Amino acid sequence: MKVILLGSGGREAALAWKISQSPECEQLYIAPGNGGTAAFGTNVAINPSDFASIETFIRTNGVTLLVVGNEDPLVAGIRDYFAKALPELLIVGPAADGAALEGSKDFAKHFMMRHGIPTAAYRSFTAETVEQGCEFLASLKAPYVLKADGLAAGKGVLIINDLAEAQQSLREMLGGMFGQASATVVVEEFLDGIECSVFVLTDGTGEYRILPVAKDYKRIGEGDTGLNTGGMGAVSPVPFADDEFMKKVEERIVRPTVNGLIADKIDYRGFIFLGLIKVGDEPMVIEYNVRMGDPETEAVMLRVKSDLLPLLEATAKGSLGDMPLEIDPRTVVTVMAVSGGYPGSYPKGMTMTGLDKVCDSVLFHAGTAVNPDGSLVTAGGRVIAASSYGESIADAATRSFKAVQTIEYDGKYYRRDIGRDLIALL
């Protein structure tokens, strides 16, 4: 089978690593890929949102399976495009109606309410109803949660402790703080608890598989302080997501979500990312994403023992049936090395060395590039992730920290406390 995977981050590197191991994978293309993904397939210099160029490449190279790694092409309707252009093409990823679960937080909240899926109380506001929004904020207890309705590159969520500041931020968001993404703003009650990420593969027929659960670390600073990032590390499995908790997740969230998509006549074939929070002992949904998470994928893929490619093919065909999904019981910890200054401004083009000395971890490139002379350099905020197996969180984390320490480039920064909070729960 010839496969094309769209995306360029650590998530796509981990998916490429796993897909490339399949004996059914004749050829893997990654568009556009990064400085490390060429180790698993062939990088192709095509923008994932350039549907026409992707179509030309697929026709020219006889590709039969398209795996969409990032959300932008899904929200923009890449599946809808190929349903007309190449109806025989197998695609992992929903059409635009299903991608609205991530593309519109207002849509997602309506979906959850309609299908009885536990989530925070909320109301949505536009520029015309901004004063009603300010009144609604005054009726809530601090902290206040404001979410841009559309995609805002992971920056569209504000959590504010002061009411006056929250009301002013609402006005600014509706005034264009995040462009068209915040033309509608969802105001939610704050949920106090501990978060985790649950990933589901579903094939549009009601069949699904729950992949390994992970917890990511979003803040730049140790102890979960400082600005939000795209993710500084991840741990899988998650100690507090035990069998009892996951039974609740499946019964109250996964099944109602999958069944709700069918009831709404949404033919959803692909990944569903459930951003969950454990409030007391009860799971609630913070958000949906319509693809795998990053950096969680860099941990989750190591724990998927089954051949991933047949599962992806069956997902695209609507034939998951009773296909098995075998999970590695070992713990995996992922540590992300980032550029100095991230998530603010940061330099690019820093020469990277020491990768060949890493022997006890799997490295997933995120923001890297290869110069014409063959040298590897930084090319993004989140640069490279080290993922390691271990018999415990502490064991796996130690291996990943060692790997990141071995890699050298100017300005390197990483969190040294990934997994520490979970160790305290054991």
C-alpha positions as CSV (number, residue, x, y, z in Angstrom):
1,M,0.0,0.0,0.0
2,K,1.2,3.5,-0.9
3,V,0.4,6.0,1.8
4,I,0.7,9.8,2.0
5,L,0.7,11.5,5.5
6,L,0.0,15.2,5.7
7,G,1.9,17.3,8.3
8,S,5.3,18.4,9.5
9,G,5.4,18.1,13.3
10,G,6.3,15.6,16.0
11,R,2.9,14.0,15.7
12,E,3.4,13.2,12.0
13,A,6.9,12.0,12.8
14,A,5.5,9.5,15.3
15,L,2.8,8.4,12.9
16,A,5.3,8.0,10.1
17,W,7.6,5.9,12.4
18,K,4.7,3.6,13.2
19,I,3.2,3.3,9.7
20,S,6.7,2.7,8.2
21,Q,7.0,-0.5,10.3
22,S,4.1,-2.2,8.6
23,P,4.9,-5.0,6.2
24,E,1.8,-3.7,4.2
25,C,3.5,-0.3,3.6
26,E,5.0,-0.3,0.2
27,Q,5.8,3.4,0.1
28,L,5.2,6.2,2.6
29,Y,5.2,9.9,1.6
30,I,5.2,12.7,4.2
31,A,4.0,16.1,3.0
32,P,5.9,18.2,3.8
33,G,7.6,16.4,6.6
34,N,10.6,17.7,8.6
35,G,14.3,17.2,9.1
36,G,13.7,13.7,10.6
37,T,10.8,12.2,8.8
38,A,12.8,11.2,5.8
39,A,14.1,8.3,7.9
40,F,10.6,6.8,7.7
41,G,9.6,7.6,4.1
42,T,10.0,10.3,1.4
43,N,9.4,13.9,2.2
44,V,7.3,15.8,-0.4
45,A,7.4,19.6,-0.6
46,I,3.6,20.1,-0.7
47,N,1.6,22.3,1.7
48,P,-1.1,20.1,3.4
49,S,-3.7,22.8,2.5
50,D,-2.8,22.7,-1.3
51,F,-5.5,20.1,-2.2
52,A,-4.9,20.4,-6.0
53,S,-1.2,19.6,-5.7
54,I,-1.9,16.7,-3.3
55,E,-4.3,15.3,-5.9
56,T,-1.8,15.6,-8.6
57,F,0.8,13.8,-6.5
58,I,-1.6,11.0,-5.5
59,R,-2.6,10.4,-9.1
60,T,1.0,10.4,-10.3
61,N,2.3,8.1,-7.6
62,G,-0.5,5.7,-7.2
63,V,-1.2,6.5,-3.6
64,T,-4.2,4.6,-2.1
65,L,-4.4,5.9,1.5
66,L,-4.3,9.5,2.7
67,V,-3.7,10.1,6.4
68,V,-4.4,13.7,7.5
69,G,-2.2,14.5,10.5
70,N,-3.1,18.1,11.3
71,E,-6.5,19.8,11.7
72,D,-6.4,22.7,9.2
73,P,-6.9,20.6,6.0
74,L,-9.7,18.7,7.7
75,V,-11.6,21.8,8.8
76,A,-11.0,23.2,5.3
77,G,-12.7,20.1,3.8
78,I,-10.0,17.9,2.3
79,R,-12.1,14.8,2.6
80,D,-15.0,16.6,0.8
81,Y,-12.6,17.6,-1.9
82,F,-11.4,14.1,-2.6
83,A,-14.8,12.6,-2.3
84,K,-15.4,14.3,-5.7
85,A,-11.9,14.4,-7.1
86,L,-10.8,10.8,-6.2
87,P,-13.8,8.9,-4.7
88,E,-11.8,5.6,-4.6
89,L,-9.1,7.2,-2.4
90,L,-9.1,5.9,1.2
91,I,-8.9,8.7,3.7
92,V,-8.3,8.8,7.5
93,G,-9.9,12.0,8.7
94,P,-13.5,13.3,8.8
95,A,-15.2,15.5,6.3
96,A,-15.8,19.2,7.1
97,D,-19.1,18.4,9.0
98,G,-17.2,16.1,11.4
99,A,-14.2,18.4,11.6
100,A,-16.4,21.1,13.0
101,L,-16.0,19.3,16.3
102,E,-12.6,21.0,16.4
103,G,-13.2,23.8,14.0
104,S,-16.1,25.3,16.0
105,K,-16.2,25.1,19.8
106,D,-19.8,26.4,19.7
107,F,-20.7,23.5,17.4
108,A,-18.9,21.0,19.7
109,K,-20.7,22.3,22.8
110,H,-24.1,22.1,21.0
111,F,-23.2,18.5,20.0
112,M,-22.3,17.5,23.5
113,M,-25.4,19.0,25.0
114,R,-27.6,17.4,22.3
115,H,-26.2,13.9,23.0
116,G,-25.9,14.2,26.8
117,I,-22.1,14.2,27.0
118,P,-20.8,15.7,30.2
119,T,-19.1,19.1,29.7
120,A,-18.9,22.5,31.4
121,A,-21.9,24.8,31.3
122,Y,-21.5,27.5,28.6
123,R,-23.0,30.3,26.5
124,S,-21.7,31.7,23.1
125,F,-21.5,35.3,22.2
126,T,-20.9,37.6,19.2
127,A,-20.1,41.3,18.9
128,E,-23.8,42.0,18.9
129,T,-24.3,40.2,22.2
130,V,-21.0,41.3,24.0
131,E,-22.8,43.1,26.8
132,Q,-24.9,40.0,27.5
133,G,-21.6,38.1,27.6
134,C,-20.2,40.5,30.2
135,E,-23.3,39.9,32.3
136,F,-23.0,36.1,31.9
137,L,-19.3,36.4,33.1
138,A,-20.5,38.3,36.2
139,S,-22.9,35.4,37.0
140,L,-20.0,32.9,37.1
141,K,-17.3,32.2,39.7
142,A,-13.7,32.9,38.9
143,P,-11.6,31.8,37.1
144,Y,-13.3,32.7,33.8
145,V,-12.8,30.6,30.6
146,L,-13.1,32.3,27.2
147,K,-12.6,30.3,24.0
148,A,-12.4,31.5,20.5
149,D,-14.9,29.5,18.5
150,G,-12.6,28.8,15.5
151,L,-9.0,27.6,15.0
152,A,-6.5,29.9,16.6
153,A,-3.3,28.0,16.4
154,G,-3.7,26.7,19.9
155,K,-3.8,30.2,21.4
156,G,-7.6,30.9,21.5
157,V,-8.3,29.9,25.1
158,L,-8.0,32.4,28.0
159,I,-8.4,31.6,31.6
160,I,-8.6,34.8,33.7
161,N,-9.1,35.3,37.5
162,D,-10.3,38.9,37.5
163,L,-13.9,39.6,36.3
164,A,-13.1,43.1,34.9
165,E,-10.1,41.7,33.0
166,A,-12.3,38.8,31.7
167,Q,-15.0,41.2,30.5
168,Q,-12.4,43.4,28.7
169,S,-10.8,40.3,27.1
170,L,-14.2,39.2,25.9
171,R,-14.6,42.6,24.2
172,E,-11.1,42.4,22.7
173,M,-11.7,38.8,21.4
174,L,-15.0,39.8,19.8
175,G,-13.2,42.8,18.4
176,G,-10.8,40.7,16.5
177,M,-8.0,39.6,18.9
178,F,-7.8,36.2,17.1
179,G,-9.2,37.4,13.8
180,Q,-12.2,35.5,12.4
181,A,-11.6,32.7,14.9
182,S,-13.0,34.8,17.7
183,A,-16.0,36.3,15.8
184,T,-17.9,34.0,18.2
185,V,-16.6,33.4,21.7
186,V,-17.6,30.5,24.0
187,V,-17.7,31.5,27.7
188,E,-17.6,28.4,30.0
189,E,-17.7,27.6,33.7
190,F,-14.2,26.7,35.0
191,L,-13.8,23.0,35.8
192,D,-11.3,22.1,38.5
193,G,-9.5,18.8,38.2
194,I,-6.7,16.9,36.4
195,E,-6.6,16.5,32.6
196,C,-5.9,13.6,30.3
197,S,-6.1,12.9,26.6
198,V,-8.2,9.9,25.2
199,F,-7.8,8.9,21.6
200,V,-10.3,7.0,19.6
201,L,-10.3,5.5,16.1
202,T,-13.8,5.2,14.6
203,D,-14.9,4.0,11.2
204,G,-18.3,5.6,10.7
205,T,-20.3,2.4,11.4
206,G,-20.3,2.7,15.2
207,E,-17.1,0.6,15.6
208,Y,-14.2,2.2,17.5
209,R,-10.9,1.4,19.2
210,I,-9.6,3.4,22.2
211,L,-5.9,4.0,22.0
212,P,-3.6,4.4,25.0
213,V,-4.5,7.3,27.3
214,A,-1.9,10.1,27.8
215,K,-1.4,13.2,29.8
216,D,0.4,16.2,28.3
217,Y,2.1,19.2,29.8
218,K,1.2,22.5,28.2
219,R,2.9,25.2,30.2
220,I,6.4,26.3,29.4
221,G,7.6,26.4,33.0
222,E,8.2,23.6,35.5
223,G,5.3,23.1,38.0
224,D,2.9,24.0,35.2
225,T,3.8,27.7,35.3
226,G,4.2,30.3,32.6
227,L,2.7,30.6,29.1
228,N,0.8,27.8,27.2
229,T,2.7,26.0,24.5
230,G,1.9,23.3,22.0
231,G,3.1,20.8,24.6
232,M,6.3,20.2,26.5
233,G,5.9,16.4,27.1
234,A,3.6,13.5,27.7
235,V,3.1,10.4,29.8
236,S,1.3,7.2,29.0
237,P,-0.4,5.4,30.6
238,V,-2.0,7.8,33.1
239,P,-2.2,6.4,36.7
240,F,-5.5,8.1,37.6
241,A,-7.2,6.9,34.4
242,D,-7.8,3.5,35.8
243,D,-10.2,0.8,34.7
244,E,-13.1,2.3,36.7
245,F,-12.5,5.8,35.2
246,M,-12.1,4.5,31.7
247,K,-15.3,2.5,32.0
248,K,-17.1,5.8,32.7
249,V,-15.3,7.5,29.8
250,E,-16.3,4.8,27.4
251,E,-20.0,4.6,28.6
252,R,-20.6,8.3,29.1
253,I,-18.4,9.9,26.4
254,V,-16.9,7.6,23.8
255,R,-20.1,5.7,22.9
256,P,-22.4,8.7,23.0
257,T,-19.9,10.6,20.8
258,V,-19.7,7.9,18.2
259,N,-23.4,7.2,18.3
260,G,-24.1,10.9,18.2
261,L,-22.1,11.3,15.0
262,I,-24.2,8.6,13.4
263,A,-27.5,10.1,14.7
264,D,-26.4,13.4,13.2
265,K,-25.6,11.7,9.9
266,I,-22.0,12.6,10.1
267,D,-19.8,9.9,8.4
268,Y,-16.8,10.2,10.6
269,R,-13.8,8.0,9.8
270,G,-10.6,8.9,11.6
271,F,-9.2,9.9,15.0
272,I,-11.2,11.7,17.7
273,F,-9.2,13.3,20.5
274,L,-11.1,13.7,23.7
275,G,-9.6,16.4,25.9
276,L,-10.9,15.2,29.3
277,I,-10.8,16.5,32.9
278,K,-11.4,14.3,35.9
279,V,-13.6,16.4,38.3
280,G,-13.7,14.4,41.5
281,D,-14.1,10.9,40.1
282,E,-16.1,11.9,37.1
283,P,-14.9,12.5,33.5
284,M,-16.0,15.6,31.6
285,V,-15.1,16.8,28.1
286,I,-13.1,20.0,27.8
287,E,-12.8,19.8,24.0
288,Y,-12.8,17.6,20.9
289,N,-10.0,17.5,18.4
290,V,-10.3,15.7,15.1
291,R,-6.8,14.3,14.9
292,M,-4.2,12.9,17.2
293,G,-2.6,15.2,19.8
294,D,1.0,16.5,19.9
295,P,3.1,15.6,21.9
296,E,0.8,12.8,23.1
297,T,1.2,10.9,19.8
298,E,4.9,10.7,20.4
299,A,4.1,8.6,23.5
300,V,1.0,6.8,22.4
301,M,2.5,5.3,19.2
302,L,5.2,3.5,21.2
303,R,2.5,1.8,23.2
304,V,0.5,0.5,20.1
305,K,1.9,-3.0,19.5
306,S,-0.5,-3.8,16.7
307,D,0.3,-3.0,13.1
308,L,-1.2,0.5,12.7
309,L,-1.6,0.5,9.0
310,P,-4.4,-2.2,8.7
311,L,-6.3,-0.3,11.5
312,L,-6.0,2.9,9.5
313,E,-7.1,1.1,6.3
314,A,-10.1,-0.5,8.1
315,T,-11.0,2.9,9.6
316,A,-11.1,4.5,6.1
317,K,-13.1,1.6,4.6
318,G,-15.6,1.5,7.5
319,S,-14.6,-2.1,8.4
320,L,-12.9,-2.0,11.8
321,G,-15.2,-4.9,12.9
322,D,-13.4,-7.0,15.4
323,M,-9.9,-6.0,14.4
324,P,-7.6,-6.3,17.5
325,L,-5.7,-3.5,19.0
326,E,-2.8,-4.7,21.2
327,I,-1.3,-2.3,23.7
328,D,2.2,-2.4,25.2
329,P,1.9,-2.3,29.0
330,R,5.1,-0.4,29.5
331,T,5.2,3.2,30.5
332,V,6.4,5.8,27.9
333,V,7.5,9.3,28.8
334,T,8.1,12.0,26.1
335,V,10.2,15.1,26.7
336,M,10.1,17.9,24.2
337,A,13.2,20.1,23.6
338,V,12.3,23.6,22.4
339,S,14.0,26.7,21.1
340,G,15.1,29.4,23.5
341,G,12.4,32.1,23.8
342,Y,9.6,29.8,22.8
343,P,6.6,30.2,23.0
344,G,7.5,33.8,22.3
345,S,9.9,34.8,19.5
346,Y,12.9,32.5,19.0
347,P,15.8,32.1,16.5
348,K,15.9,29.4,13.8
349,G,18.8,27.7,12.0
350,M,20.7,26.6,15.2
351,T,23.0,23.7,14.3
352,M,22.0,20.4,16.0
353,T,24.4,17.7,17.1
354,G,24.5,14.6,19.3
355,L,21.5,12.8,17.9
356,D,23.6,9.9,16.8
357,K,24.7,9.4,20.4
358,V,21.1,8.7,21.6
359,C,20.6,5.0,21.9
360,D,17.9,4.3,24.5
361,S,15.1,6.5,23.3
362,V,13.2,7.2,20.1
363,L,13.6,10.7,18.7
364,F,10.8,12.4,16.9
365,H,11.7,15.6,15.0
366,A,9.2,18.4,15.2
367,G,10.7,21.8,14.2
368,T,13.9,20.7,12.3
369,A,15.2,21.1,8.8
370,V,18.2,19.8,6.8
371,N,20.5,22.4,5.1
372,P,21.8,21.8,1.6
373,D,25.1,20.7,3.1
374,G,23.3,18.0,5.1
375,S,23.5,19.6,8.5
376,L,20.5,19.5,10.8
377,V,19.2,22.8,12.2
378,T,16.3,24.0,14.3
379,A,13.3,25.3,12.3
380,G,10.6,25.8,14.9
381,G,9.6,26.4,18.5
382,R,9.2,22.8,19.5
383,V,12.3,21.2,18.1
384,I,12.6,17.5,18.9
385,A,11.0,15.0,21.2
386,A,12.6,12.1,23.0
387,S,10.3,9.1,23.9
388,S,11.4,6.3,26.1
389,Y,10.0,3.0,27.5
390,G,10.3,2.3,31.2
391,E,9.1,0.0,33.9
392,S,7.8,3.2,35.7
393,I,7.3,6.9,35.0
394,A,10.5,7.7,36.8
395,D,12.4,5.1,34.8
396,A,11.1,6.2,31.4
397,A,11.5,9.9,32.3
398,T,15.1,9.4,33.3
399,R,15.9,7.9,29.9
400,S,14.1,10.7,28.0
401,F,15.9,13.4,30.0
402,K,19.2,11.8,29.2
403,A,18.4,11.7,25.5
404,V,17.4,15.4,25.5
405,Q,20.6,16.3,27.4
406,T,22.7,14.5,24.8
407,I,21.3,16.6,21.9
408,E,23.0,20.0,21.6
409,Y,21.9,23.2,20.0
410,D,22.1,26.9,21.1
411,G,19.2,27.9,23.3
412,K,17.9,24.4,24.0
413,Y,15.3,24.3,26.8
414,Y,13.2,21.5,28.2
415,R,11.1,20.8,31.3
416,R,12.8,18.6,33.9
417,D,9.6,17.7,35.7
418,I,7.6,15.8,33.1
419,G,5.7,13.1,35.0
420,R,6.6,14.3,38.4
421,D,3.0,15.2,39.4
422,L,1.8,11.7,38.4
423,I,4.6,10.0,40.4
424,A,3.2,11.8,43.4
425,L,-0.2,10.2,42.8
426,L,1.2,6.6,43.0
